Amino acid sequence: PGIYTLFCTPIGRKIYFDFTPGEFVMVHLPESKFGKRGRAYTLTSVPGDEHLSFSVKRMGTFSNALGDLKVGQHLVISGPFGRFFPAADATRIACLAGGIGVAPFLSIIKGLLKKHRDGVQVTLFYSNKNRKDIAFFDELNAFQEYAPWLSVVYVLTREKIVHPLIKEFKRMTVRMLTKHLKTLRNRSYYVCGSAEFNGGMVQKLIAARVNTKLIHTETFF
């Protein structure tokens, strides 16, 4: 779907880059025309991984330049930044992702798997236009098989297909959320996608009387 993942290794010596799954970094290309200008990308790795990784969708000159990098070329990464991650004691979590907005949830889910959290319940609603647009499909399905506390609801808005794991074929609605969550109460909501996607979902949640303190957003540009 035009999405690729970069794996980065510190230069010269081993550096432990500490972060919380869900946070993002600023990425700079010092050897390019962009100079000091950088872009924000959410990490898809988790602390302790051999490499620091982040996923990029080709949708502009900077992301295209990242995609054209060769093995051995240099990046400058600063951070981490952000507060888009569940509280340590959160147990009922609903993640609403639009397109590449799934990236922070990949790291968050991997982090929960690594910690072997008991009593947690995570439902990821993942919206795309078509089947070919779904990123990390195999990886998310493998997570579901391994983690009984995880449920992934794939949503397609412009294509209807026959697939055992894809059963929702319209825009995300409160009715759809309620169908899979049973109740919207006592749950933390994390919404990540385009500004349009985030704004629409937040309005729907507020209209359904979800406490705004339980709604968290991060926008992908």
N, C-alpha and C positions, 0 to 999 in steps of 0.2 A: 504493500500500500504506500510506497514511497517513503517508508520509515526505515531508518538504519540506526544501529547502536554503535557508539564509539567506546572502546576500552582503553583506559589511560593508565600509565605507570609512571610514578615519580622519577625524575632524573637524578642520577648520581647515588642516591641512597634511599633506603626504604623509609617511607614516611607513613605513619598511621593517620589517615584523614578521618577525623571523628565527625559524625553527623547523625541526625535522626532521620530514619526513613520517611520520606515525604518532603524533605527540604530540597532546595535548589542551589545551584552554583552559578556564578558569572563566568562565562567562557570567552576568552580573548584569543585572537590570532595575531600575535605580534609580528609575524613575518609576512603579513598580507597588507592590502590597501586599507583595511579597517582600522589599523593602528590601535589606539587605546579603546576603541569602541568594542563593546561586548554584548552578548546576549545571555539571557537567563535560561537555564535548562534544568529540569528536575532530574535528580539522580535516580537511576533504576537499579543500582547496586545496593548492598547493605554493608554496614560496618563489618570489617573483617574479611570481606571478599578480596581476592588476589588483585583485582583491578577495580578502579573507579569507573563506572559506566553511566552514560546518559544516552537517551534515545532522541533522535531528531527527525522531523518530517521536512522533506524538501519543499519549501514554500517561499523562498526568498533568497537573495544573494548571499546572506551570511550562512544560512543552513546549507545552501549548495556548496559554498566554499568548504564547510566542514566535511561534507560528503565527498569532496574531491581530495581530501588529505590522504597522503600515503603513509604506510607504516614507517614509524621513525620520525615523522615530523612533529613539531612542538606546538603545544597549547599552553596557555596560562589560565589557571583556574583559581578563582577566589571564592571564599564563602566558608561554611554554608550559610544560607539565609532562609527566612520564612518560618511560619508556624503552622503549616498545613499538615498536621499529623494528629492522630487520636491521643487523648490523655492516657497516661499510663494505666488508669483504672477504668477506662472505657470498655464496656462489654458488648453493647449492641450498637453496631456501626453500619450505616448505609452509605455506600460510595456511589455517586452518580457521575459517570464519565461520558464526555462527548469527544469522539475521535482520539487524537493524541493526548487528550486530557487524562487518559488512563495511566500515563507514565508514573505519577506519584503513587497511585494505588498499587502498581506492580511492586514498588519498593516497600510500601507499607505492609502488603501481604507477605512478602518475603521475610520482612523483619519479624512479623508475628509468627511465621513458621519457625524461624530460627530460635525464638524465645520459648516456643512450646507453650503459649498462653492457654490456660484453662478457663473455661466459662465464657470465652469470647464468641460472638456471633457476627460474621461479616457478610453482607450481601452487596455485591457489585453489580450495578446496572450499567451496561456498557453500550452506548448508542453509536451507530455508524450508518452511513447511507446504504452501503452494499456489503455483501459478505467479503469481498476482496479488500475492503477497507479495514477489516478487523486486524489490529496488531496484537501480537503475543497470544494468538488463539491457542496454539498447542501448549504453551507454557501455562496459561490460565487454566486450561482443562486438566493439566497434570497436577496443578495445585489443588483443584477441586477433588481429585481422586485421593490425594494424600491427606487433605484437611477436611474432616466432616463439618467443621464450623464455617466453611466458606461455601457460598453459593454465588454463581455468576449468571446473570440474566442478560443474554445478548438481545439487543434491540436493533432492528433494521428499519429504516424509514423510507427507503426507495426501492426495495426489492423484497419479494416474498419467495422463499425457497423451502424445499423440504429437507430439513436437517434435524436430527434428534436433539441437538443442543441449542437450536435457535427457534424460538417460538413466539417472539413478539415482533410485530411488523407495523408499528406506527410510532409516532412521537411519544416520548415518555410523558406519562400523566400520573396524577395522584392515584387514580383508580388502578393503574398498573402497579405502582409501588405498593398499594394496599393489598393487591392480589397476592403478591409474593411475600410481603412482610407481615401480613395479617393485621397489624396495627401500626400506626405511625408514632405512637406515644413512646416515651422513655427511650429515645434512640438519638444518637448523634449523626448528623448528615454532613457529608463532605462532597462538595460539588466542584467539578473541574472540567473546563472545556472552553469554548469560545465565550466572548462577552454575551452574545445573544443566548447561548445555551444556559449559561449561569444565571442570567437575569430572569429568563423564563422559568427555570426550575425553582429559583428562590421565591418568585412570586406565587407559584403554585403551592409551595410548602407553607408559606405564610397564610395563603388563603385557606389552607387545610388546618390552620391553627397550630402549626408546629412552632414551638418556642424559638424565636430568632437567635437566642443564645446557643442553641443546639445546631445552628446552620453555619457551616464554614465553607468559604469559597476560595478558589485560586483560578485565575484566568490565563489561558494560553493565547498568545497573539501570533 
